[in-house]
Amino acid sequence: MKQNYTIPRNLLDGLEAFLRVAEHGSFRAAAEDLGVTPSAISQTVKQMEERMGVPLFIRTTRSVGLTEAGQLFHAQAAPAFASLVNAWEGARTFGERPAGLLRLNMPRAVVSLLIEPIIADFCAAYPDVDVEVAAEDALIDLASSGHDAGIRIGELLEADMISVRLTSPFRFLTVATPAYLDTHGRPRAPADLKHHLCIRQRLSGGAILPWRYVDNGRAIDVNVTGRVIVNDYRAALAMAKQGMGLAQIADELVVDELAADELESVLEPMAAISPGLFLHYPGHAQVLPKLRAFIDYMKQALADGRLKQLGAQP
């Protein structure tokens, strides 16, 4: 049977007045403490006693003392009220200065590009902020998972998210080792991919991510095939470097491999362009100082060159 835990209306009205009177043993002293009139304090406590159905104070012309019921109520209410005040003050501090646990969610590949270069300096600049980074490619609901913000590519952002651009747009390149391409040939059009081994990526919902190209301004999605399926771009890159097939990866993740001729890019004129990486957070949530500090720090790090300007077009 479902229990009814609804708190009666006005249940705690007058609690602070009661505690101040009990502390001072005087309605007048309690009134001065709270900055109200003695009659207001007296009326507030009287209404509280009427709601409870029991007197809490013994009143004489010379003194004020607690009844047995008042003593029992005070013994339990005083520490509870102190805990509520502490909880209030503790929560309120999170709105006054950067403090608390900042929980961020982002793809694994983004950690080394945007977080590792600045995390130590950010923590040093904001010693009251702890940072938890959940590195996963799965798309999650930030609010229900308890994360303050996430970093995702622009095309994956929900419409109700507030977003802050972190990078310029970048391309998704199709790459493979020169040895693989020498053996299997170099595709000249997306249709040629059906003859190739492609390292595919499974999304968190279970679907396989199609490969996207652009032909004369028209987007083309290709459902590629292959024997290897991974769930993040770093794994796809590692498999491609082993010569296990073609992979489609953000250009910034393969800069070094292309420069060293470990990988070769194909179909590059048709490479799809992503809007870039964005830091995003729920639009209905107030931006707490800890998150605002992180956003501003990221922007400054990009501006002063501590982070590479990802996605710059050649």
C-alpha positions as CSV (number, residue, x, y, z in Angstrom):
1,M,0.0,0.0,0.0
2,K,1.4,3.4,-1.0
3,Q,2.2,5.6,2.0
4,N,1.4,9.3,2.1
5,Y,4.5,11.3,2.9
6,T,3.0,14.7,2.1
7,I,4.2,17.3,4.5
8,P,1.2,19.3,5.9
9,R,1.1,22.9,4.9
10,N,2.7,25.4,7.3
11,L,4.1,22.6,9.3
12,L,7.4,24.4,10.1
13,D,6.0,27.9,10.3
14,G,7.2,29.5,13.5
15,L,10.0,27.0,14.1
16,E,12.8,29.5,14.2
17,A,10.7,31.7,16.5
18,F,10.1,28.8,18.8
19,L,13.9,27.9,18.9
20,R,14.9,31.6,19.6
21,V,12.4,31.8,22.5
22,A,13.6,28.5,23.9
23,E,17.2,29.7,23.6
24,H,16.7,33.0,25.3
25,G,14.0,32.0,27.7
26,S,12.2,35.3,26.7
27,F,9.8,36.4,24.0
28,R,11.2,39.9,24.1
29,A,14.9,38.8,23.6
30,A,13.8,36.5,20.8
31,A,11.9,39.3,19.1
32,E,15.0,41.6,19.3
33,D,17.1,38.8,17.9
34,L,14.8,38.4,14.9
35,G,14.0,42.1,14.5
36,V,10.3,41.8,15.1
37,T,7.9,42.8,17.8
38,P,7.3,40.6,20.9
39,S,3.7,40.4,20.1
40,A,4.5,39.0,16.6
41,I,6.8,36.4,18.2
42,S,4.1,35.5,20.7
43,Q,1.4,35.2,18.0
44,T,3.6,33.0,15.8
45,V,4.4,30.6,18.6
46,K,0.8,30.5,19.7
47,Q,-0.3,29.5,16.2
48,M,2.3,26.8,16.1
49,E,1.1,25.4,19.4
50,E,-2.5,25.4,18.1
51,R,-1.4,23.5,15.0
52,M,0.4,20.9,17.1
53,G,-2.4,20.7,19.7
54,V,-0.1,21.0,22.7
55,P,1.5,23.9,24.6
56,L,5.2,24.2,24.2
57,F,6.0,26.9,26.8
58,I,5.0,27.6,30.3
59,R,4.4,31.4,30.5
60,T,4.4,33.5,33.7
61,T,4.8,37.2,34.3
62,R,8.4,36.6,35.3
63,S,9.7,33.8,33.1
64,V,9.2,31.5,30.1
65,G,10.0,27.8,30.3
66,L,9.5,24.7,28.1
67,T,6.7,22.2,28.8
68,E,7.6,18.5,28.6
69,A,6.3,18.5,25.0
70,G,8.3,21.6,24.3
71,Q,11.5,20.0,25.7
72,L,11.0,16.9,23.5
73,F,10.3,19.0,20.5
74,H,13.3,21.3,21.1
75,A,15.7,18.3,21.7
76,Q,14.9,17.0,18.2
77,A,14.1,20.2,16.3
78,A,17.1,22.2,17.3
79,P,19.8,19.9,15.7
80,A,17.5,19.3,12.7
81,F,17.1,23.1,12.2
82,A,20.9,23.6,12.5
83,S,21.4,20.9,9.9
84,L,19.0,22.6,7.6
85,V,20.8,25.9,8.0
86,N,24.1,24.3,7.3
87,A,22.7,22.5,4.2
88,W,21.2,25.9,3.0
89,E,24.5,27.7,3.5
90,G,26.5,24.8,1.9
91,A,24.3,24.8,-1.2
92,R,24.3,28.6,-1.4
93,T,28.1,28.7,-1.7
94,F,27.9,26.9,-5.0
95,G,26.1,29.9,-6.4
96,E,28.6,32.4,-5.1
97,R,32.0,31.0,-6.2
98,P,33.4,28.2,-8.3
99,A,33.3,25.1,-6.0
100,G,32.1,21.5,-5.9
101,L,32.4,18.6,-8.4
102,L,32.3,19.5,-12.1
103,R,31.2,16.4,-14.0
104,L,32.0,16.4,-17.8
105,N,31.2,13.9,-20.5
106,M,32.9,13.7,-23.8
107,P,34.3,11.3,-26.4
108,R,37.6,9.6,-25.6
109,A,39.4,11.2,-28.5
110,V,38.5,14.7,-27.2
111,V,40.2,14.2,-23.8
112,S,43.7,14.3,-25.2
113,L,42.9,17.2,-27.5
114,L,41.0,19.6,-25.2
115,I,41.3,18.4,-21.6
116,E,44.7,17.0,-21.0
117,P,46.5,20.3,-22.0
118,I,44.6,22.4,-19.5
119,I,43.3,20.3,-16.7
120,A,46.2,20.7,-14.4
121,D,46.2,24.5,-14.8
122,F,42.5,24.7,-14.4
123,C,42.6,22.8,-11.1
124,A,45.4,25.0,-9.9
125,A,43.4,28.1,-10.7
126,Y,40.2,26.8,-9.0
127,P,41.3,24.7,-6.0
128,D,37.7,24.4,-4.8
129,V,36.5,22.7,-8.0
130,D,37.0,18.9,-8.4
131,V,36.8,17.6,-12.0
132,E,35.4,14.3,-13.1
133,V,35.8,13.4,-16.8
134,A,33.7,10.6,-18.2
135,A,35.3,9.6,-21.5
136,E,32.8,7.7,-23.7
137,D,31.5,8.1,-27.2
138,A,28.0,7.1,-26.2
139,L,25.4,9.8,-26.3
140,I,23.9,10.4,-22.9
141,D,21.2,12.5,-21.3
142,L,23.3,15.0,-19.2
143,A,20.5,15.9,-16.7
144,S,19.5,12.3,-15.9
145,S,23.2,11.2,-15.7
146,G,24.2,14.0,-13.3
147,H,26.7,15.6,-15.6
148,D,27.1,19.4,-15.6
149,A,28.2,19.6,-19.3
150,G,29.4,17.6,-22.2
151,I,31.5,18.0,-25.3
152,R,30.2,16.7,-28.6
153,I,30.3,17.5,-32.4
154,G,27.7,20.0,-33.5
155,E,25.6,17.6,-35.5
156,L,24.9,15.4,-32.4
157,L,23.7,18.2,-30.2
158,E,20.0,18.3,-29.0
159,A,18.0,21.4,-29.9
160,D,17.3,22.2,-26.3
161,M,21.0,22.4,-25.3
162,I,22.9,25.6,-24.8
163,S,26.2,25.3,-26.7
164,V,29.5,27.0,-26.7
165,R,31.8,26.6,-29.7
166,L,35.2,25.2,-28.8
167,T,36.7,24.5,-32.3
168,S,36.3,25.5,-35.9
169,P,34.6,23.1,-38.3
170,F,36.7,20.1,-39.3
171,R,36.6,17.4,-41.9
172,F,36.0,13.6,-41.6
173,L,38.8,12.0,-43.7
174,T,38.8,8.4,-45.1
175,V,42.2,6.9,-44.4
176,A,44.1,3.7,-44.6
177,T,47.7,2.5,-44.7
178,P,49.5,2.9,-48.0
179,A,50.1,-0.9,-47.9
180,Y,46.3,-1.6,-47.7
181,L,45.6,0.8,-50.6
182,D,48.4,-0.7,-52.7
183,T,46.8,-4.1,-52.2
184,H,43.1,-3.3,-52.5
185,G,43.2,-0.2,-54.6
186,R,42.3,3.4,-54.0
187,P,38.5,4.3,-54.1
188,R,37.7,7.1,-56.5
189,A,34.0,7.5,-55.4
190,P,31.9,6.5,-52.4
191,A,30.4,3.7,-54.5
192,D,33.8,2.0,-54.6
193,L,33.7,1.5,-50.8
194,K,31.6,-1.7,-51.3
195,H,34.7,-3.4,-52.5
196,H,36.7,-2.4,-49.4
197,L,37.1,-3.5,-45.8
198,C,35.8,-0.6,-43.7
199,I,36.3,-0.2,-40.0
200,R,32.8,0.6,-38.8
201,Q,31.7,2.3,-35.6
202,R,28.6,1.3,-33.6
203,L,26.6,4.1,-31.9
204,S,25.4,3.8,-28.3
205,G,21.9,3.0,-29.5
206,G,23.1,0.0,-31.5
207,A,23.1,1.4,-35.0
208,I,26.2,1.4,-37.2
209,L,27.4,4.9,-38.1
210,P,27.1,5.6,-41.8
211,W,30.0,7.3,-43.6
212,R,29.1,10.7,-45.0
213,Y,30.4,12.4,-48.1
214,V,29.5,15.6,-50.0
215,D,29.1,15.6,-53.8
216,N,28.4,19.0,-55.3
217,G,26.8,20.2,-52.1
218,R,24.7,17.1,-51.7
219,A,25.2,14.9,-48.6
220,I,25.7,11.2,-49.3
221,D,25.5,8.6,-46.5
222,V,27.1,5.3,-47.3
223,N,26.4,2.1,-45.3
224,V,29.9,0.5,-45.5
225,T,30.8,-3.1,-44.7
226,G,33.7,-4.6,-43.0
227,R,34.8,-7.3,-40.5
228,V,35.8,-4.9,-37.6
229,I,33.4,-2.8,-35.5
230,V,34.5,-0.4,-32.8
231,N,32.8,2.1,-30.6
232,D,35.1,5.1,-30.6
233,Y,37.4,6.9,-33.0
234,R,40.7,6.1,-31.3
235,A,40.0,2.4,-31.7
236,A,39.2,2.9,-35.4
237,L,42.4,4.8,-35.8
238,A,44.4,2.0,-34.1
239,M,42.8,-0.6,-36.4
240,A,43.4,1.5,-39.5
241,K,47.1,1.8,-38.6
242,Q,47.3,-2.0,-38.4
243,G,46.2,-2.2,-42.0
244,M,42.8,-3.7,-41.3
245,G,40.9,-1.4,-43.7
246,L,39.6,2.1,-44.3
247,A,38.4,4.3,-41.4
248,Q,36.6,7.6,-41.4
249,I,38.1,9.8,-38.7
250,A,38.2,13.6,-37.9
251,D,41.2,15.2,-39.6
252,E,42.7,16.5,-36.3
253,L,43.1,12.9,-35.1
254,V,45.2,11.8,-38.0
255,V,47.5,14.8,-38.6
256,D,50.6,13.1,-37.3
257,E,49.9,9.8,-39.1
258,L,49.3,11.6,-42.4
259,A,52.5,13.7,-42.0
260,A,54.5,10.5,-41.3
261,D,53.0,8.7,-44.3
262,E,51.6,6.0,-41.9
263,L,48.2,6.7,-43.3
264,E,46.9,8.0,-46.6
265,S,43.7,10.0,-47.2
266,V,41.4,9.1,-50.0
267,L,38.2,10.7,-51.4
268,E,39.4,13.9,-49.7
269,P,37.6,16.3,-52.1
270,M,34.3,14.8,-51.0
271,A,35.1,14.8,-47.3
272,A,32.1,15.8,-45.1
273,I,32.6,18.8,-42.8
274,S,31.5,18.7,-39.2
275,P,30.3,22.0,-37.5
276,G,33.0,21.4,-34.9
277,L,33.2,20.6,-31.2
278,F,30.9,22.3,-28.7
279,L,30.6,22.3,-25.0
280,H,26.9,21.9,-24.2
281,Y,24.7,21.9,-21.2
282,P,20.9,21.7,-20.5
283,G,19.2,25.0,-21.4
284,H,16.9,24.9,-18.4
285,A,19.7,24.8,-15.9
286,Q,21.3,27.7,-14.2
287,V,25.0,28.0,-15.0
288,L,26.7,27.5,-11.7
289,P,30.0,29.3,-11.1
290,K,32.0,26.1,-11.4
291,L,30.8,25.5,-15.0
292,R,31.0,29.2,-15.9
293,A,34.7,29.2,-14.7
294,F,35.4,26.1,-16.9
295,I,33.7,27.7,-20.0
296,D,35.7,30.9,-19.6
297,Y,38.9,29.0,-19.0
298,M,38.4,26.9,-22.1
299,K,37.8,30.1,-24.2
300,Q,40.9,31.8,-22.8
301,A,43.0,28.7,-23.4
302,L,41.9,28.7,-27.1
303,A,42.5,32.4,-27.4
304,D,46.0,32.5,-26.0
305,G,47.2,29.4,-27.9
306,R,47.4,26.8,-25.0
307,L,45.1,24.6,-27.1
308,K,45.6,24.0,-30.8
309,Q,43.1,25.7,-33.1
310,L,41.4,22.5,-34.0
311,G,39.7,22.2,-37.4
312,A,41.4,25.0,-39.2
313,Q,40.8,24.6,-42.8
314,P,43.8,24.4,-45.2
